[in-house]
């Protein structure tokens, strides 16, 4: 499913114009993005949790050459599905 598909779904389900549907989808995505950029946890009830984790720098190895390299510290996004979503997928 693409962003355009989501806009189409909002358009058909809610009855907004396509322009309003696109603005709504953009607003939701921008809010999610800004929340995660600030490092805050995002919980969507019945769907799951998005969490930003800090990873420390570490020594890694280039698998082709075997040379050790430093992997820099970074932030990663993780998603943990809710039990409701898990049950829906498996049930």
C-alpha positions in Angstrom: 0.0 0.0 0.0 1.3 3.4 -0.9 0.6 6.9 0.4 -1.6 7.5 -2.6 -3.6 4.3 -1.7 -4.1 5.7 1.8 -5.3 9.0 0.4 -7.7 7.2 -1.8 -9.0 5.1 1.1 -9.6 8.2 3.2 -11.4 9.8 0.3 -13.7 6.8 -0.2 -14.3 6.1 3.5 -14.7 9.6 5.0 -16.0 11.4 2.0 -13.5 14.3 2.1 -12.3 15.8 -1.2 -9.1 14.3 -2.6 -7.2 17.5 -1.6 -8.5 17.4 2.0 -7.8 13.7 2.2 -4.2 14.3 1.0 -3.7 17.1 3.6 -5.1 14.9 6.3 -2.7 12.0 5.5 0.2 14.4 5.3 -0.7 16.0 8.6 -0.8 12.6 10.3 2.6 11.5 8.8 4.2 14.8 9.7 2.9 14.6 13.3 4.3 11.0 13.6 7.6 12.1 12.0 8.0 15.1 14.3 7.1 13.1 17.4 9.8 10.4 16.6 12.4 13.1 15.7 12.0 14.5 19.2 12.8 11.0 20.5 9.3 10.5 21.9 7.5 7.1 22.0 4.4 6.9 19.8 1.7 4.5 20.8 -1.2 3.7 18.5 -3.8 1.8 20.5 -4.7 -1.5 18.8 -1.7 -1.2 16.4 1.6 -0.9 18.2 4.4 1.2 19.6 7.1 3.1 17.7 10.2 3.7 19.8 13.4 5.6 19.0 16.4 3.9 20.5 20.0 5.2 20.9 22.7 2.8 19.7 26.3 3.4 20.9 29.2 3.4 18.5 30.9 0.0 18.2 33.5 -1.8 16.3 32.3 -3.8 13.3 34.0 -5.8 10.6 33.8 -5.4 6.8 32.7 -8.9 5.7 34.6 -8.7 2.4 38.0 -7.6 3.7 37.8 -8.5 7.3 39.0 -5.0 8.2 37.7 -3.6 11.5 35.7 -0.3 11.2 33.9 1.9 13.7 30.2 1.9 13.4 29.1 5.4 14.6 26.4 6.0 17.2 23.0 6.5 15.8 19.3 6.5 16.6 17.1 3.6 15.3 13.4 3.3 15.0 11.8 0.1 16.3 8.2 -1.1 16.1 6.5 -3.5 18.5 3.0 -4.6 17.3 0.2 -4.7 19.8 -1.4 -8.0 20.9 -4.5 -6.9 19.0 -2.6 -6.6 15.7 -0.7 -9.9 16.3 -4.0 -11.7 16.9 -5.5 -10.1 13.8 -2.6 -11.3 11.7 -2.6 -14.8 13.1 -6.2 -15.4 13.8 
